[in-house]
Amino acid sequence: MGVSFFAPQMGANDAPAIRLDGPDTKSRSLRSILAGSGLGTAALFLLTGCASLIPTASPPGSIGTTAPAVSSAFSAAFAGVERGPSVGALGLTRADAGTALSSFIESCPQLLRREDVSGLAYGADWRASCEAAVGWPVSEAPRFFQTHFETARVGDGSAFATGYFEPEISGSRTRRPGFEVPVYALPDDLVRAWPADVPQSERTGRAPLGRYDRDGNFEPYPDRAAIEEGALEGRVPVIGWAADPVEFFFLQIQGSGRLITPEGDVIRIGYAGQNGRGYTGIGGVMRERGLLGDGPGQYPGSMQGIMAYIRENPRDGADLMRLNKSWIFFRELTSDGPLGALGVPVRRESSIAADPAFVPLGAPVWLDMDRDEADGLWIAQDTGGAIKGANRFDTFWGAGSDAREIAGGMSARGTALLLLPKGTVERRNASR
């Protein structure tokens, strides 16, 4: 997801993130020191994804698998938390810890001011590690995490991870032959309000998204089919034009991406909002129809398999995509990476989406999975509509063909540990 994903929730007092130069991509020397679950992977299908942006509905995001059932606990404080092995026992490499340290520093301004809904730590608990991180040599990053953190296991620690990435697709700033798919900005008339026929007593929570018609009546916003047929043409600003409707559909699911023009220019776009219509994971529909699997005539349950079905069956594929009534609106980004829910750029093989009810956003997370690519130290910087519950994660893989391949097929099970400021677990458990 999420992306998702990647729309920040930033307040008026938000300060720029502190930056530390360091590698953006890990060269991992992996060790497995925690016992993985050994469970087999399930067939992939598309889920909703990452981030949220008021006043939008839950945005798109990850490409993932059938996830385990979400725990009935509604925060880490109720799921149970216990000390894990020492950070030194994790066998952190310089490359792994170095990228995590860089992302941790970028996260610190938000980590210090955000309310932690997980019940695990207060903003002040992170101050010592954040202050120390700024001047810490990247070459000694493993020692930083060993000095300032302890590990914590939430629930039984059994983890499930999927992947998301930043798609690169052909696009153009102007409409021209071969570039006919509009990339819409957030519409001015997209608002939250209550339809007149909803009784006052039932107006609880957030009002739905929609728009007012010419007679002043509140109505649902056009769905995917209506938008594809021109419902917003000439009424909503266009950031650019995509060449391939299938590629753009999957970019919308990711929530951010890059438009590469024929001239070689790059237009980075990120999630700005959603039309308020419900999201339908088309992979789930395909599974119900018997289209996914290993049998004759079936397609692999990965993003690549789903895309292959749509291309080989264009009419049915177009109808399938329209079952997902959700449409994503974008904004042009000027940052050096897509923005996660924490409001800072997410980084390849360093950023992870998590449920903030179980993981403080900005906290380090150690994964030991049955897919080696997902092993190592990550920083929780994003959220996702499908990323719910204890030890449920979405790993970010950046842009490019390898990122697309890894994220599209990522389905990993194993063990997760949170890294929290030293003394956090003992203090939390003593106060119960």
GUTOR-677999 format. One record per residue (C-alpha): x negated, y negated, z negated; residue in three letters. Coordinates in steps of 0.001 Angstrom, whole numbers. Layout:
! residues N
c1 X	c2 Y	c3 Z	drenmi ALA
...
***
This chain:
! residues 432
c1 0	c2 0	c3 0	drenmi MET
c1 -158	c2 -1459	c3 -1286	drenmi GLY
c1 -787	c2 -3256	c3 816	drenmi VAL
c1 -131	c2 -5103	c3 842	drenmi SER
c1 -564	c2 -5512	c3 804	drenmi PHE
c1 -1861	c2 -8204	c3 -141	drenmi PHE
c1 -130	c2 -11047	c3 -1333	drenmi ALA
c1 -1333	c2 -12781	c3 -4449	drenmi PRO
c1 799	c2 -13872	c3 -7341	drenmi GLN
c1 -1149	c2 -16953	c3 -8240	drenmi MET
c1 -124	c2 -19665	c3 -10627	drenmi GLY
c1 -892	c2 -23352	c3 -10632	drenmi ALA
c1 -3774	c2 -22895	c3 -13053	drenmi ASN
c1 -5553	c2 -20147	c3 -11146	drenmi ASP
c1 -9260	c2 -20758	c3 -10735	drenmi ALA
c1 -11448	c2 -19557	c3 -7878	drenmi PRO
c1 -12961	c2 -16144	c3 -8433	drenmi ALA
c1 -16611	c2 -16010	c3 -9462	drenmi ILE
c1 -18596	c2 -14316	c3 -6737	drenmi ARG
c1 -21634	c2 -12093	c3 -6875	drenmi LEU
c1 -23531	c2 -11068	c3 -3785	drenmi ASP
c1 -23739	c2 -7350	c3 -3348	drenmi GLY
c1 -23074	c2 -4498	c3 -960	drenmi PRO
c1 -19593	c2 -4290	c3 488	drenmi ASP
c1 -19807	c2 -611	c3 1355	drenmi THR
c1 -20994	c2 2225	c3 -830	drenmi LYS
c1 -23510	c2 4826	c3 183	drenmi SER
c1 -22367	c2 7403	c3 -2294	drenmi ARG
c1 -24469	c2 10032	c3 -3973	drenmi SER
c1 -21601	c2 11934	c3 -5511	drenmi LEU
c1 -21634	c2 14124	c3 -8561	drenmi ARG
c1 -18684	c2 15988	c3 -9963	drenmi SER
c1 -18858	c2 15951	c3 -13726	drenmi ILE
c1 -15160	c2 16150	c3 -14472	drenmi LEU
c1 -13036	c2 19189	c3 -13691	drenmi ALA
c1 -10694	c2 18492	c3 -10768	drenmi GLY
c1 -7248	c2 19923	c3 -10729	drenmi SER
c1 -7952	c2 22221	c3 -7788	drenmi GLY
c1 -4422	c2 21684	c3 -6484	drenmi LEU
c1 -3890	c2 21840	c3 -2746	drenmi GLY
c1 -2875	c2 18773	c3 -760	drenmi THR
c1 603	c2 18253	c3 618	drenmi ALA
c1 1642	c2 17110	c3 4082	drenmi ALA
c1 1381	c2 13365	c3 4553	drenmi LEU
c1 4219	c2 10957	c3 5050	drenmi PHE
c1 4515	c2 7194	c3 5033	drenmi LEU
c1 5529	c2 5453	c3 1838	drenmi LEU
c1 6105	c2 1892	c3 765	drenmi THR
c1 3026	c2 38	c3 -307	drenmi GLY
c1 1264	c2 -2692	c3 -2014	drenmi CYS
c1 1735	c2 -6064	c3 -3619	drenmi ALA
c1 4621	c2 -8392	c3 -4244	drenmi SER
c1 5287	c2 -12031	c3 -3575	drenmi LEU
c1 8176	c2 -14004	c3 -5011	drenmi ILE
c1 10738	c2 -14425	c3 -3530	drenmi PRO
c1 10158	c2 -11389	c3 -1368	drenmi THR
c1 11300	c2 -7865	c3 -1946	drenmi ALA
c1 8853	c2 -5053	c3 -2561	drenmi SER
c1 6389	c2 -5077	c3 337	drenmi PRO
c1 4886	c2 -2294	c3 2405	drenmi PRO
c1 1752	c2 -491	c3 1954	drenmi GLY
c1 153	c2 2868	c3 1778	drenmi SER
c1 -130	c2 5888	c3 3886	drenmi ILE
c1 211	c2 8739	c3 1510	drenmi GLY
c1 1408	c2 12154	c3 592	drenmi THR
c1 4239	c2 13549	c3 -1406	drenmi THR
c1 3327	c2 12310	c3 -4843	drenmi ALA
c1 3802	c2 14150	c3 -8125	drenmi PRO
c1 6844	c2 13211	c3 -10147	drenmi ALA
c1 6412	c2 9919	c3 -11982	drenmi VAL
c1 5975	c2 10270	c3 -15723	drenmi SER
c1 8938	c2 9304	c3 -17885	drenmi SER
c1 6620	c2 7050	c3 -19902	drenmi ALA
c1 7003	c2 3453	c3 -18807	drenmi PHE
c1 3544	c2 2213	c3 -19831	drenmi SER
c1 148	c2 3547	c3 -20817	drenmi ALA
c1 892	c2 2784	c3 -24445	drenmi ALA
c1 3687	c2 5377	c3 -24367	drenmi PHE
c1 1910	c2 7907	c3 -22151	drenmi ALA
c1 -804	c2 8463	c3 -24751	drenmi GLY
c1 -4422	c2 7314	c3 -24540	drenmi VAL
c1 -7535	c2 9068	c3 -25837	drenmi GLU
c1 -11282	c2 8611	c3 -25548	drenmi ARG
c1 -12997	c2 10334	c3 -22662	drenmi GLY
c1 -16662	c2 11161	c3 -22084	drenmi PRO
c1 -19304	c2 8446	c3 -22337	drenmi SER
c1 -19784	c2 6196	c3 -19321	drenmi VAL
c1 -23356	c2 7464	c3 -19144	drenmi GLY
c1 -22060	c2 10985	c3 -18530	drenmi ALA
c1 -20322	c2 9865	c3 -15320	drenmi LEU
c1 -23592	c2 9725	c3 -13393	drenmi GLY
c1 -22986	c2 6305	c3 -11820	drenmi LEU
c1 -25255	c2 5523	c3 -8864	drenmi THR
c1 -26648	c2 2057	c3 -8199	drenmi ARG
c1 -24674	c2 1723	c3 -4969	drenmi ALA
c1 -21409	c2 2844	c3 -6554	drenmi ASP
c1 -21782	c2 687	c3 -9656	drenmi ALA
c1 -23103	c2 -2259	c3 -7636	drenmi GLY
c1 -20020	c2 -2630	c3 -5464	drenmi THR
c1 -17792	c2 -2097	c3 -8502	drenmi ALA
c1 -19678	c2 -4804	c3 -10411	drenmi LEU
c1 -19204	c2 -7261	c3 -7543	drenmi SER
c1 -15454	c2 -6581	c3 -7411	drenmi SER
c1 -15185	c2 -6715	c3 -11201	drenmi PHE
c1 -16733	c2 -10200	c3 -11229	drenmi ILE
c1 -14300	c2 -11407	c3 -8575	drenmi GLU
c1 -11449	c2 -10046	c3 -10702	drenmi SER
c1 -12548	c2 -11569	c3 -14019	drenmi CYS
c1 -10820	c2 -14984	c3 -13802	drenmi PRO
c1 -7472	c2 -13252	c3 -13299	drenmi GLN
c1 -8264	c2 -10433	c3 -15719	drenmi LEU
c1 -8865	c2 -12956	c3 -18500	drenmi LEU
c1 -5617	c2 -14847	c3 -17987	drenmi ARG
c1 -3117	c2 -12163	c3 -16904	drenmi ARG
c1 -752	c2 -10602	c3 -19396	drenmi GLU
c1 -1564	c2 -6904	c3 -19653	drenmi ASP
c1 1727	c2 -5015	c3 -19452	drenmi VAL
c1 8	c2 -1671	c3 -19993	drenmi SER
c1 -412	c2 -2373	c3 -23701	drenmi GLY
c1 -4070	c2 -1356	c3 -23554	drenmi LEU
c1 -6042	c2 -4589	c3 -23852	drenmi ALA
c1 -5720	c2 -8334	c3 -24311	drenmi TYR
c1 -7330	c2 -10867	c3 -22007	drenmi GLY
c1 -9838	c2 -11790	c3 -24712	drenmi ALA
c1 -11006	c2 -8166	c3 -24890	drenmi ASP
c1 -12586	c2 -8579	c3 -21455	drenmi TRP
c1 -14378	c2 -11855	c3 -22133	drenmi ARG
c1 -17722	c2 -10413	c3 -23272	drenmi ALA
c1 -18025	c2 -8097	c3 -20288	drenmi SER
c1 -16911	c2 -10784	c3 -17835	drenmi CYS
c1 -19423	c2 -13301	c3 -19185	drenmi GLU
c1 -22208	c2 -10725	c3 -19099	drenmi ALA
c1 -21344	c2 -9562	c3 -15582	drenmi ALA
c1 -22026	c2 -12893	c3 -13894	drenmi VAL
c1 -25766	c2 -12805	c3 -14532	drenmi GLY
c1 -26223	c2 -9054	c3 -14503	drenmi TRP
c1 -28682	c2 -7732	c3 -11859	drenmi PRO
c1 -26907	c2 -5612	c3 -9263	drenmi VAL
c1 -29797	c2 -3159	c3 -9338	drenmi SER
c1 -28936	c2 -2428	c3 -12984	drenmi GLU
c1 -25187	c2 -2181	c3 -12498	drenmi ALA
c1 -24884	c2 1332	c3 -14033	drenmi PRO
c1 -26344	c2 -8	c3 -17281	drenmi ARG
c1 -23759	c2 -2817	c3 -17293	drenmi PHE
c1 -20871	c2 -389	c3 -17365	drenmi PHE
c1 -22626	c2 1828	c3 -19921	drenmi GLN
c1 -23248	c2 -1192	c3 -22176	drenmi THR
c1 -19790	c2 -2728	c3 -22154	drenmi HIS
c1 -17272	c2 45	c3 -21543	drenmi PHE
c1 -15853	c2 3272	c3 -22879	drenmi GLU
c1 -13705	c2 5712	c3 -20945	drenmi THR
c1 -10039	c2 6346	c3 -21692	drenmi ALA
c1 -7780	c2 9136	c3 -20492	drenmi ARG
c1 -4127	c2 8150	c3 -19965	drenmi VAL
c1 -1765	c2 11075	c3 -20478	drenmi GLY
c1 -3457	c2 14261	c3 -19298	drenmi ASP
c1 -5603	c2 12320	c3 -16813	drenmi GLY
c1 -4386	c2 14327	c3 -13800	drenmi SER
c1 -4668	c2 11952	c3 -10850	drenmi ALA
c1 -3246	c2 11679	c3 -7340	drenmi PHE
c1 -4703	c2 9295	c3 -4740	drenmi ALA
c1 -3730	c2 8222	c3 -1231	drenmi THR
c1 -5396	c2 5651	c3 1019	drenmi GLY
c1 -4724	c2 2396	c3 2840	drenmi TYR
c1 -6729	c2 296	c3 5251	drenmi PHE
c1 -6769	c2 -2940	c3 7255	drenmi GLU
c1 -5649	c2 -2127	c3 10801	drenmi PRO
c1 -7244	c2 -3740	c3 13825	drenmi GLU
c1 -4911	c2 -4048	c3 16790	drenmi ILE
c1 -4903	c2 -5937	c3 20083	drenmi SER
c1 -3287	c2 -9352	c3 19808	drenmi GLY
c1 -3198	c2 -12889	c3 21102	drenmi SER
c1 -2464	c2 -16339	c3 19706	drenmi ARG
c1 -277	c2 -17083	c3 22708	drenmi THR
c1 2343	c2 -15046	c3 24498	drenmi ARG
c1 1046	c2 -13659	c3 27787	drenmi ARG
c1 1476	c2 -10529	c3 29892	drenmi PRO
c1 724	c2 -7485	c3 27789	drenmi GLY
c1 1248	c2 -9344	c3 24500	drenmi PHE
c1 4984	c2 -9484	c3 23851	drenmi GLU
c1 5476	c2 -8391	c3 20209	drenmi VAL
c1 5955	c2 -11436	c3 17932	drenmi PRO
c1 4065	c2 -11654	c3 14650	drenmi VAL
c1 6461	c2 -13846	c3 12687	drenmi TYR
c1 5545	c2 -16177	c3 9839	drenmi ALA
c1 7805	c2 -16402	c3 6784	drenmi LEU
c1 11161	c2 -17896	c3 7869	drenmi PRO
c1 12373	c2 -21119	c3 6245	drenmi ASP
c1 15911	c2 -19773	c3 5942	drenmi ASP
c1 14982	c2 -16589	c3 4041	drenmi LEU
c1 16311	c2 -17122	c3 504	drenmi VAL
c1 17558	c2 -15279	c3 -2534	drenmi ARG
c1 21213	c2 -15781	c3 -3399	drenmi ALA
c1 24336	c2 -13905	c3 -4445	drenmi TRP
c1 27025	c2 -13125	c3 -1877	drenmi PRO
c1 30288	c2 -14791	c3 -2727	drenmi ALA
c1 32040	c2 -11432	c3 -3203	drenmi ASP
c1 29683	c2 -10333	c3 -6009	drenmi VAL
c1 31407	c2 -11017	c3 -9371	drenmi PRO
c1 29543	c2 -13220	c3 -11819	drenmi GLN
c1 29389	c2 -10362	c3 -14307	drenmi SER
c1 27422	c2 -8246	c3 -11824	drenmi GLU
c1 24837	c2 -10900	c3 -11001	drenmi ARG
c1 21969	c2 -9436	c3 -12980	drenmi THR
c1 18295	c2 -9217	c3 -12088	drenmi GLY
c1 16965	c2 -10842	c3 -8940	drenmi ARG
c1 19430	c2 -11888	c3 -6294	drenmi ALA
c1 19117	c2 -10191	c3 -2885	drenmi PRO
c1 17304	c2 -11702	c3 59	drenmi LEU
c1 19273	c2 -13060	c3 2979	drenmi GLY
c1 20269	c2 -16296	c3 4696	drenmi ARG
c1 23245	c2 -18630	c3 5030	drenmi TYR
c1 25206	c2 -18563	c3 8279	drenmi ASP
c1 26572	c2 -21636	c3 10036	drenmi ARG
c1 29683	c2 -21566	c3 7863	drenmi ASP
c1 27663	c2 -21552	c3 4636	drenmi GLY
c1 28283	c2 -17892	c3 3856	drenmi ASN
c1 25391	c2 -15849	c3 2492	drenmi PHE
c1 24596	c2 -12786	c3 4613	drenmi GLU
c1 21859	c2 -10130	c3 4881	drenmi PRO
c1 18834	c2 -11094	c3 6943	drenmi TYR
c1 18522	c2 -9441	c3 10383	drenmi PRO
c1 17089	c2 -5929	c3 10247	drenmi ASP
c1 14293	c2 -4444	c3 12351	drenmi ARG
c1 16526	c2 -3576	c3 15304	drenmi ALA
c1 18067	c2 -7065	c3 15444	drenmi ALA
c1 14657	c2 -8743	c3 15169	drenmi ILE
c1 13247	c2 -6564	c3 17944	drenmi GLU
c1 16219	c2 -7595	c3 20091	drenmi GLU
c1 15427	c2 -11293	c3 19602	drenmi GLY
c1 17487	c2 -12390	c3 16565	drenmi ALA
c1 14668	c2 -14685	c3 15368	drenmi LEU
c1 13369	c2 -15853	c3 18740	drenmi GLU
c1 12880	c2 -19622	c3 18795	drenmi GLY
c1 13941	c2 -19916	c3 15151	drenmi ARG
c1 10920	c2 -18653	c3 13230	drenmi VAL
c1 7249	c2 -19672	c3 13672	drenmi PRO
c1 5029	c2 -17114	c3 15423	drenmi VAL
c1 1446	c2 -16571	c3 14272	drenmi ILE
c1 501	c2 -14471	c3 17274	drenmi GLY
c1 1570	c2 -11723	c3 19626	drenmi TRP
c1 715	c2 -8022	c3 19388	drenmi ALA
c1 176	c2 -5805	c3 22423	drenmi ALA
c1 1519	c2 -2513	c3 21085	drenmi ASP
c1 4803	c2 -2233	c3 19114	drenmi PRO
c1 3748	c2 1119	c3 17628	drenmi VAL
c1 426	c2 -224	c3 16345	drenmi GLU
c1 2202	c2 -3282	c3 14967	drenmi PHE
c1 4769	c2 -1095	c3 13188	drenmi PHE
c1 1976	c2 688	c3 11329	drenmi PHE
c1 222	c2 -2608	c3 10592	drenmi LEU
c1 3448	c2 -3770	c3 8948	drenmi GLN
c1 3415	c2 -674	c3 6762	drenmi ILE
c1 -140	c2 -1507	c3 5687	drenmi GLN
c1 871	c2 -5104	c3 4974	drenmi GLY
c1 -2204	c2 -6787	c3 6457	drenmi SER
c1 -4576	c2 -6446	c3 9374	drenmi GLY
c1 -6525	c2 -8077	c3 12146	drenmi ARG
c1 -5390	c2 -9145	c3 15603	drenmi LEU
c1 -8289	c2 -8827	c3 18051	drenmi ILE
c1 -7824	c2 -11053	c3 21093	drenmi THR
c1 -9080	c2 -10225	c3 24602	drenmi PRO
c1 -11652	c2 -12994	c3 24090	drenmi GLU
c1 -12974	c2 -11260	c3 20968	drenmi GLY
c1 -11477	c2 -13657	c3 18430	drenmi ASP
c1 -10203	c2 -12213	c3 15149	drenmi VAL
c1 -6934	c2 -13367	c3 13583	drenmi ILE
c1 -6649	c2 -11964	c3 10050	drenmi ARG
c1 -3056	c2 -11756	c3 8838	drenmi ILE
c1 -1675	c2 -10881	c3 5427	drenmi GLY
c1 1668	c2 -10131	c3 3853	drenmi TYR
c1 3890	c2 -13180	c3 3347	drenmi ALA
c1 7343	c2 -11719	c3 2812	drenmi GLY
c1 9963	c2 -9195	c3 3800	drenmi GLN
c1 13475	c2 -9452	c3 5226	drenmi ASN
c1 15142	c2 -7863	c3 2204	drenmi GLY
c1 16221	c2 -4743	c3 4037	drenmi ARG
c1 15500	c2 -1317	c3 2590	drenmi GLY
c1 12302	c2 517	c3 3472	drenmi TYR
c1 12590	c2 3996	c3 4983	drenmi THR
c1 9494	c2 6170	c3 5174	drenmi GLY
c1 9756	c2 7676	c3 8649	drenmi ILE
c1 7451	c2 10526	c3 7686	drenmi GLY
c1 10032	c2 11704	c3 5186	drenmi GLY
c1 12695	c2 11611	c3 7895	drenmi VAL
c1 10457	c2 13609	c3 10213	drenmi MET
c1 9880	c2 16205	c3 7530	drenmi ARG
c1 13621	c2 16570	c3 6952	drenmi GLU
c1 14057	c2 17106	c3 10701	drenmi ARG
c1 11379	c2 19780	c3 10771	drenmi GLY
c1 9047	c2 17718	c3 12942	drenmi LEU
c1 6050	c2 17846	c3 10578	drenmi LEU
c1 4045	c2 20930	c3 9764	drenmi GLY
c1 1704	c2 23519	c3 11214	drenmi ASP
c1 4238	c2 25407	c3 13302	drenmi GLY
c1 4768	c2 25395	c3 17076	drenmi PRO
c1 5949	c2 22005	c3 18314	drenmi GLY
c1 5346	c2 20368	c3 14925	drenmi GLN
c1 3045	c2 17443	c3 14270	drenmi TYR
c1 468	c2 16922	c3 11507	drenmi PRO
c1 1873	c2 15029	c3 8540	drenmi GLY
c1 -782	c2 12297	c3 8772	drenmi SER
c1 -423	c2 8792	c3 10160	drenmi MET
c1 -2145	c2 10047	c3 13290	drenmi GLN
c1 355	c2 12886	c3 13672	drenmi GLY
c1 3352	c2 10628	c3 13171	drenmi ILE
c1 1987	c2 8155	c3 15699	drenmi MET
c1 1386	c2 10966	c3 18200	drenmi ALA
c1 5040	c2 12034	c3 17939	drenmi TYR
c1 6252	c2 8478	c3 18558	drenmi ILE
c1 4054	c2 8070	c3 21630	drenmi ARG
c1 4968	c2 11447	c3 23102	drenmi GLU
c1 8680	c2 10851	c3 22469	drenmi ASN
c1 9052	c2 7106	c3 23132	drenmi PRO
c1 12853	c2 6888	c3 23049	drenmi ARG
c1 13293	c2 9004	c3 19924	drenmi ASP
c1 10211	c2 7364	c3 18430	drenmi GLY
c1 11668	c2 3885	c3 18877	drenmi ALA
c1 14914	c2 5001	c3 17221	drenmi ASP
c1 12901	c2 6568	c3 14401	drenmi LEU
c1 11012	c2 3347	c3 13716	drenmi MET
c1 14275	c2 1408	c3 13637	drenmi ARG
c1 15478	c2 3592	c3 10777	drenmi LEU
c1 13042	c2 1526	c3 8734	drenmi ASN
c1 15111	c2 -1658	c3 8600	drenmi LYS
c1 12400	c2 -3539	c3 6706	drenmi SER
c1 10488	c2 -6194	c3 8641	drenmi TRP
c1 7310	c2 -7810	c3 7330	drenmi ILE
c1 6441	c2 -11475	c3 7806	drenmi PHE
c1 2818	c2 -12602	c3 7776	drenmi PHE
c1 546	c2 -15536	c3 7098	drenmi ARG
c1 -2896	c2 -16179	c3 8516	drenmi GLU
c1 -5706	c2 -15496	c3 6042	drenmi LEU
c1 -8990	c2 -17371	c3 5836	drenmi THR
c1 -10587	c2 -15209	c3 3113	drenmi SER
c1 -13302	c2 -12669	c3 3882	drenmi ASP
c1 -10961	c2 -9803	c3 3101	drenmi GLY
c1 -7269	c2 -9028	c3 2662	drenmi PRO
c1 -5904	c2 -10218	c3 -656	drenmi LEU
c1 -4580	c2 -7782	c3 -3222	drenmi GLY
c1 -1946	c2 -8382	c3 -5881	drenmi ALA
c1 -4626	c2 -9725	c3 -8214	drenmi LEU
c1 -5189	c2 -12609	c3 -5805	drenmi GLY
c1 -8762	c2 -11687	c3 -4831	drenmi VAL
c1 -10064	c2 -9928	c3 -1696	drenmi PRO
c1 -9919	c2 -6148	c3 -1773	drenmi VAL
c1 -13137	c2 -4400	c3 -753	drenmi ARG
c1 -13826	c2 -1213	c3 1120	drenmi ARG
c1 -14487	c2 1790	c3 -1157	drenmi GLU
c1 -14366	c2 -493	c3 -4184	drenmi SER
c1 -10747	c2 -1675	c3 -4554	drenmi SER
c1 -7850	c2 478	c3 -5641	drenmi ILE
c1 -4123	c2 -63	c3 -6061	drenmi ALA
c1 -2569	c2 1095	c3 -9336	drenmi ALA
c1 538	c2 690	c3 -11448	drenmi ASP
c1 -150	c2 -2281	c3 -13793	drenmi PRO
c1 2035	c2 -634	c3 -16436	drenmi ALA
c1 -704	c2 1990	c3 -16772	drenmi PHE
c1 -3869	c2 230	c3 -15586	drenmi VAL
c1 -4817	c2 -3385	c3 -16388	drenmi PRO
c1 -5364	c2 -5113	c3 -13042	drenmi LEU
c1 -9076	c2 -5852	c3 -12836	drenmi GLY
c1 -10106	c2 -2802	c3 -14866	drenmi ALA
c1 -12617	c2 -231	c3 -13561	drenmi PRO
c1 -11266	c2 3251	c3 -12766	drenmi VAL
c1 -13348	c2 6416	c3 -12403	drenmi TRP
c1 -12013	c2 9095	c3 -10062	drenmi LEU
c1 -13237	c2 12673	c3 -9671	drenmi ASP
c1 -11118	c2 14212	c3 -6924	drenmi MET
c1 -10944	c2 17189	c3 -4594	drenmi ASP
c1 -11731	c2 14785	c3 -1736	drenmi ARG
c1 -15315	c2 13601	c3 -2254	drenmi ASP
c1 -14703	c2 10331	c3 -395	drenmi GLU
c1 -12408	c2 9210	c3 -3217	drenmi ALA
c1 -14895	c2 10030	c3 -5999	drenmi ASP
c1 -16594	c2 7271	c3 -7946	drenmi GLY
c1 -15966	c2 3914	c3 -9570	drenmi LEU
c1 -13189	c2 1631	c3 -8331	drenmi TRP
c1 -11665	c2 -1653	c3 -9505	drenmi ILE
c1 -7872	c2 -1948	c3 -9810	drenmi ALA
c1 -7027	c2 -5036	c3 -7747	drenmi GLN
c1 -3758	c2 -4192	c3 -6038	drenmi ASP
c1 -315	c2 -2696	c3 -6612	drenmi THR
c1 2180	c2 -854	c3 -4442	drenmi GLY
c1 5843	c2 15	c3 -4161	drenmi GLY
c1 4912	c2 3715	c3 -3987	drenmi ALA
c1 2076	c2 3473	c3 -6512	drenmi ILE
c1 3980	c2 4183	c3 -9714	drenmi LYS
c1 3172	c2 6001	c3 -12918	drenmi GLY
c1 90	c2 7109	c3 -14806	drenmi ALA
c1 -2967	c2 8071	c3 -12741	drenmi ASN
c1 -1374	c2 7288	c3 -9353	drenmi ARG
c1 -3765	c2 5378	c3 -7086	drenmi PHE
c1 -4173	c2 4085	c3 -3533	drenmi ASP
c1 -7772	c2 3752	c3 -2355	drenmi THR
c1 -8770	c2 972	c3 68	drenmi PHE
c1 -10992	c2 1807	c3 3053	drenmi TRP
c1 -11464	c2 -1492	c3 4874	drenmi GLY
c1 -11135	c2 -1873	c3 8644	drenmi ALA
c1 -12269	c2 95	c3 11658	drenmi GLY
c1 -11710	c2 3523	c3 13156	drenmi SER
c1 -13322	c2 5415	c3 10273	drenmi ASP
c1 -11196	c2 3526	c3 7742	drenmi ALA
c1 -8097	c2 4407	c3 9739	drenmi ARG
c1 -9084	c2 8073	c3 9839	drenmi GLU
c1 -9925	c2 8364	c3 6138	drenmi ILE
c1 -6928	c2 6410	c3 4852	drenmi ALA
c1 -4528	c2 8137	c3 7225	drenmi GLY
c1 -5499	c2 11557	c3 5901	drenmi GLY
c1 -6232	c2 10729	c3 2264	drenmi MET
c1 -4446	c2 13002	c3 -177	drenmi SER
c1 -6530	c2 13791	c3 -3222	drenmi ALA
c1 -5899	c2 15314	c3 -6621	drenmi ARG
c1 -8221	c2 15397	c3 -9581	drenmi GLY
c1 -8996	c2 13469	c3 -12739	drenmi THR
c1 -8942	c2 9753	c3 -13599	drenmi ALA
c1 -10529	c2 7770	c3 -16410	drenmi LEU
c1 -10071	c2 4092	c3 -17155	drenmi LEU
c1 -13042	c2 2022	c3 -18271	drenmi LEU
c1 -11998	c2 -278	c3 -21107	drenmi LEU
c1 -14003	c2 -2639	c3 -23348	drenmi PRO
c1 -15700	c2 -698	c3 -26116	drenmi LYS
c1 -13515	c2 -220	c3 -29186	drenmi GLY
c1 -10243	c2 -632	c3 -27287	drenmi THR
c1 -9024	c2 2969	c3 -27658	drenmi VAL
c1 -9808	c2 3237	c3 -31378	drenmi GLU
c1 -8157	c2 -113	c3 -32138	drenmi ARG
c1 -5101	c2 676	c3 -30063	drenmi ARG
c1 -4573	c2 4103	c3 -31621	drenmi ASN
c1 -5163	c2 2784	c3 -35148	drenmi ALA
c1 -2382	c2 226	c3 -34684	drenmi SER
c1 239	c2 2797	c3 -33710	drenmi ARG
***
